[in-house]
Amino acid sequence: MPIAVRAARPEDAAACIDLRGRTRENAFDAAQLAELGITPESWAAGIAEGASIGRVAWEGERMVGYCFADRDSGEVLVLALLPDYEGRGIGRQLLQEVVSRARDAGHQRLFLACSADPRSRSHGFYRRLGWRPTGELDDAGDEILQLP
């Protein structure tokens, strides 16, 4: 079945939260996200208000991945993909589409937090796509990367 990528809709929020708990690395379940103030309602509101720039990937009735950026800051907040769908270009497509929309929103500098551990999948993934370390770390000890 083909993978369909489209703009995120408020009704996708619950599926996004569910999927985030099933990723290979950096998984957060619904309870952990709620502790951070991220609920289906808050996520849906961000999409509805346009504060979140998001793209989602579906295979039939199953969400397989998503990517979101903050419209106001240009930060790529999350890229999540089910493990069975890794290595198929879906994550790259989601990220590229979100980057394009963030640039359309006026952002010249895009940034994200990424594991500083070279053994993590995300470490090499973003660098291969042109993201570069800024030398900064966030509060969790993740590296801040930017896309020139």
Secondary structure, 3 states (H helix, E strand, C coil): CCEEEEECCHHHHHHHHHHHCCCCCCCCCHHHHHHCCCCHHHHHHHHHHCCEEEEEEEECCEEEEEEEEECCCCEEEEEEECHHHCCCCHHHHHHHHHHHHHHHCCCCCEEEEECCCCCCHHHHHHHHCCCEEEEEECCCCCEEEEEC
